């Protein structure tokens, strides 16, 4: 039996070639650095938010969640622009999102306000965290089925922005049963909207490399100026509007047809 025949049998059994022929192409190993480095930045933001929540630094925790959102928004765009997308990056991004936008907001909001409600507070925080996990799992399964123009269910970063923005903007309020009850309702509702079938717009199709009118750049600059006036409340208002955009659009379409 020839040596080449033995090699073919080994390949057939193991799926890997032991040939030293330089012309034989082997799968390239390794991961892309830049997009996964940005994902790591988002993961650290969520990790820092959890630590700050445990120590009572709720304002810093909320800011860390928003910083994680910035990194999360960059990693996918950088991967697409540099053609460095990979299955590893998709899974790593999903795990990072679970920490930054699932666990971290639940921990922060529970420590800030929900702990006073006892089991009800635990339930509200768990509804949010579990729905975030289900949302991310469904997104991974259905990611190849949609056209990238819409999201089915509230995206987890938007839900995290709603909770973090509320905690950040309500720091000066006096703790009360009414505030805790409203917080529990908002937290649970944000979680349920993540697993709903309401449609939300996706901004992934925006071409950052293309030419845009000058007014677009001016609008972006003015948006940053407006946010700097009162970041906590303006970010919360923006997140609140986006969160309830899906239900409002759905019910508006139902009433307009009747």
Secondary structure as a PSIPRED ss2 file (coil, helix, strand):
# PSIPRED VFORMAT (PSIPRED V4.0)

   1 X C   1.000  0.000  0.000
   2 X C   1.000  0.000  0.000
   3 X H   0.000  1.000  0.000
   4 X H   0.000  1.000  0.000
   5 X H   0.000  1.000  0.000
   6 X H   0.000  1.000  0.000
   7 X H   0.000  1.000  0.000
   8 X H   0.000  1.000  0.000
   9 X H   0.000  1.000  0.000
  10 X H   0.000  1.000  0.000
  11 X H   0.000  1.000  0.000
  12 X H   0.000  1.000  0.000
  13 X H   0.000  1.000  0.000
  14 X H   0.000  1.000  0.000
  15 X C   1.000  0.000  0.000
  16 X C   1.000  0.000  0.000
  17 X C   1.000  0.000  0.000
  18 X C   1.000  0.000  0.000
  19 X C   1.000  0.000  0.000
  20 X C   1.000  0.000  0.000
  21 X C   1.000  0.000  0.000
  22 X C   1.000  0.000  0.000
  23 X C   1.000  0.000  0.000
  24 X C   1.000  0.000  0.000
  25 X C   1.000  0.000  0.000
  26 X C   1.000  0.000  0.000
  27 X C   1.000  0.000  0.000
  28 X C   1.000  0.000  0.000
  29 X C   1.000  0.000  0.000
  30 X C   1.000  0.000  0.000
  31 X C   1.000  0.000  0.000
  32 X C   1.000  0.000  0.000
  33 X H   0.000  1.000  0.000
  34 X H   0.000  1.000  0.000
  35 X H   0.000  1.000  0.000
  36 X H   0.000  1.000  0.000
  37 X H   0.000  1.000  0.000
  38 X H   0.000  1.000  0.000
  39 X H   0.000  1.000  0.000
  40 X H   0.000  1.000  0.000
  41 X H   0.000  1.000  0.000
  42 X H   0.000  1.000  0.000
  43 X H   0.000  1.000  0.000
  44 X H   0.000  1.000  0.000
  45 X H   0.000  1.000  0.000
  46 X H   0.000  1.000  0.000
  47 X H   0.000  1.000  0.000
  48 X H   0.000  1.000  0.000
  49 X H   0.000  1.000  0.000
  50 X H   0.000  1.000  0.000
  51 X H   0.000  1.000  0.000
  52 X H   0.000  1.000  0.000
  53 X H   0.000  1.000  0.000
  54 X H   0.000  1.000  0.000
  55 X C   1.000  0.000  0.000
  56 X C   1.000  0.000  0.000
  57 X C   1.000  0.000  0.000
  58 X H   0.000  1.000  0.000
  59 X H   0.000  1.000  0.000
  60 X H   0.000  1.000  0.000
  61 X H   0.000  1.000  0.000
  62 X H   0.000  1.000  0.000
  63 X H   0.000  1.000  0.000
  64 X H   0.000  1.000  0.000
  65 X H   0.000  1.000  0.000
  66 X H   0.000  1.000  0.000
  67 X H   0.000  1.000  0.000
  68 X H   0.000  1.000  0.000
  69 X H   0.000  1.000  0.000
  70 X H   0.000  1.000  0.000
  71 X H   0.000  1.000  0.000
  72 X H   0.000  1.000  0.000
  73 X H   0.000  1.000  0.000
  74 X H   0.000  1.000  0.000
  75 X H   0.000  1.000  0.000
  76 X H   0.000  1.000  0.000
  77 X H   0.000  1.000  0.000
  78 X H   0.000  1.000  0.000
  79 X H   0.000  1.000  0.000
  80 X H   0.000  1.000  0.000
  81 X H   0.000  1.000  0.000
  82 X C   1.000  0.000  0.000
  83 X C   1.000  0.000  0.000
  84 X C   1.000  0.000  0.000
  85 X C   1.000  0.000  0.000
  86 X C   1.000  0.000  0.000
  87 X H   0.000  1.000  0.000
  88 X H   0.000  1.000  0.000
  89 X H   0.000  1.000  0.000
  90 X H   0.000  1.000  0.000
  91 X H   0.000  1.000  0.000
  92 X H   0.000  1.000  0.000
  93 X H   0.000  1.000  0.000
  94 X H   0.000  1.000  0.000
  95 X H   0.000  1.000  0.000
  96 X H   0.000  1.000  0.000
  97 X H   0.000  1.000  0.000
  98 X H   0.000  1.000  0.000
  99 X H   0.000  1.000  0.000
 100 X H   0.000  1.000  0.000
 101 X H   0.000  1.000  0.000
 102 X H   0.000  1.000  0.000
 103 X H   0.000  1.000  0.000
 104 X H   0.000  1.000  0.000
 105 X H   0.000  1.000  0.000
 106 X H   0.000  1.000  0.000
 107 X H   0.000  1.000  0.000
 108 X H   0.000  1.000  0.000
 109 X H   0.000  1.000  0.000
 110 X H   0.000  1.000  0.000
 111 X H   0.000  1.000  0.000
 112 X H   0.000  1.000  0.000
 113 X C   1.000  0.000  0.000
 114 X H   0.000  1.000  0.000
 115 X H   0.000  1.000  0.000
 116 X H   0.000  1.000  0.000
 117 X H   0.000  1.000  0.000
 118 X C   1.000  0.000  0.000
 119 X H   0.000  1.000  0.000
 120 X H   0.000  1.000  0.000
 121 X H   0.000  1.000  0.000
 122 X H   0.000  1.000  0.000
 123 X H   0.000  1.000  0.000
 124 X H   0.000  1.000  0.000
 125 X H   0.000  1.000  0.000
 126 X H   0.000  1.000  0.000
 127 X H   0.000  1.000  0.000
 128 X H   0.000  1.000  0.000
 129 X H   0.000  1.000  0.000
 130 X H   0.000  1.000  0.000
 131 X H   0.000  1.000  0.000
 132 X H   0.000  1.000  0.000
 133 X H   0.000  1.000  0.000
 134 X H   0.000  1.000  0.000
 135 X H   0.000  1.000  0.000
 136 X H   0.000  1.000  0.000
 137 X H   0.000  1.000  0.000
 138 X H   0.000  1.000  0.000
 139 X H   0.000  1.000  0.000
 140 X H   0.000  1.000  0.000
 141 X H   0.000  1.000  0.000
 142 X H   0.000  1.000  0.000
 143 X C   1.000  0.000  0.000
 144 X C   1.000  0.000  0.000
 145 X C   1.000  0.000  0.000
 146 X C   1.000  0.000  0.000
 147 X C   1.000  0.000  0.000
 148 X C   1.000  0.000  0.000
 149 X C   1.000  0.000  0.000
 150 X E   0.000  0.000  1.000
 151 X E   0.000  0.000  1.000
 152 X E   0.000  0.000  1.000
 153 X C   1.000  0.000  0.000
 154 X C   1.000  0.000  0.000
 155 X C   1.000  0.000  0.000
 156 X H   0.000  1.000  0.000
 157 X H   0.000  1.000  0.000
 158 X H   0.000  1.000  0.000
 159 X H   0.000  1.000  0.000
 160 X H   0.000  1.000  0.000
 161 X H   0.000  1.000  0.000
 162 X H   0.000  1.000  0.000
 163 X H   0.000  1.000  0.000
 164 X H   0.000  1.000  0.000
 165 X H   0.000  1.000  0.000
 166 X H   0.000  1.000  0.000
 167 X H   0.000  1.000  0.000
 168 X H   0.000  1.000  0.000
 169 X H   0.000  1.000  0.000
 170 X C   1.000  0.000  0.000
 171 X C   1.000  0.000  0.000
 172 X C   1.000  0.000  0.000
 173 X C   1.000  0.000  0.000
 174 X C   1.000  0.000  0.000
 175 X C   1.000  0.000  0.000
 176 X C   1.000  0.000  0.000
 177 X H   0.000  1.000  0.000
 178 X H   0.000  1.000  0.000
 179 X H   0.000  1.000  0.000
 180 X H   0.000  1.000  0.000
 181 X H   0.000  1.000  0.000
 182 X H   0.000  1.000  0.000
 183 X H   0.000  1.000  0.000
 184 X H   0.000  1.000  0.000
 185 X H   0.000  1.000  0.000
 186 X H   0.000  1.000  0.000
 187 X H   0.000  1.000  0.000
 188 X H   0.000  1.000  0.000
 189 X H   0.000  1.000  0.000
 190 X H   0.000  1.000  0.000
 191 X H   0.000  1.000  0.000
 192 X H   0.000  1.000  0.000
 193 X H   0.000  1.000  0.000
 194 X H   0.000  1.000  0.000
 195 X C   1.000  0.000  0.000
 196 X C   1.000  0.000  0.000
 197 X C   1.000  0.000  0.000
 198 X C   1.000  0.000  0.000
 199 X E   0.000  0.000  1.000
 200 X E   0.000  0.000  1.000
 201 X E   0.000  0.000  1.000
 202 X C   1.000  0.000  0.000
 203 X C   1.000  0.000  0.000
 204 X C   1.000  0.000  0.000
 205 X C   1.000  0.000  0.000
 206 X C   1.000  0.000  0.000
 207 X C   1.000  0.000  0.000
 208 X C   1.000  0.000  0.000
 209 X C   1.000  0.000  0.000
 210 X C   1.000  0.000  0.000
 211 X C   1.000  0.000  0.000
 212 X C   1.000  0.000  0.000
 213 X C   1.000  0.000  0.000
 214 X H   0.000  1.000  0.000
 215 X H   0.000  1.000  0.000
 216 X H   0.000  1.000  0.000
 217 X H   0.000  1.000  0.000
 218 X H   0.000  1.000  0.000
 219 X H   0.000  1.000  0.000
 220 X H   0.000  1.000  0.000
 221 X H   0.000  1.000  0.000
 222 X H   0.000  1.000  0.000
 223 X H   0.000  1.000  0.000
 224 X H   0.000  1.000  0.000
 225 X H   0.000  1.000  0.000
 226 X H   0.000  1.000  0.000
 227 X H   0.000  1.000  0.000
 228 X H   0.000  1.000  0.000
 229 X H   0.000  1.000  0.000
 230 X C   1.000  0.000  0.000
 231 X H   0.000  1.000  0.000
 232 X H   0.000  1.000  0.000
 233 X H   0.000  1.000  0.000
 234 X H   0.000  1.000  0.000
 235 X H   0.000  1.000  0.000
 236 X H   0.000  1.000  0.000
 237 X H   0.000  1.000  0.000
 238 X H   0.000  1.000  0.000
 239 X H   0.000  1.000  0.000
 240 X H   0.000  1.000  0.000
 241 X H   0.000  1.000  0.000
 242 X H   0.000  1.000  0.000
 243 X H   0.000  1.000  0.000
 244 X C   1.000  0.000  0.000
 245 X H   0.000  1.000  0.000
 246 X H   0.000  1.000  0.000
 247 X H   0.000  1.000  0.000
 248 X H   0.000  1.000  0.000
 249 X H   0.000  1.000  0.000
 250 X H   0.000  1.000  0.000
 251 X H   0.000  1.000  0.000
 252 X H   0.000  1.000  0.000
 253 X H   0.000  1.000  0.000
 254 X H   0.000  1.000  0.000
 255 X H   0.000  1.000  0.000
 256 X H   0.000  1.000  0.000
 257 X H   0.000  1.000  0.000
 258 X C   1.000  0.000  0.000
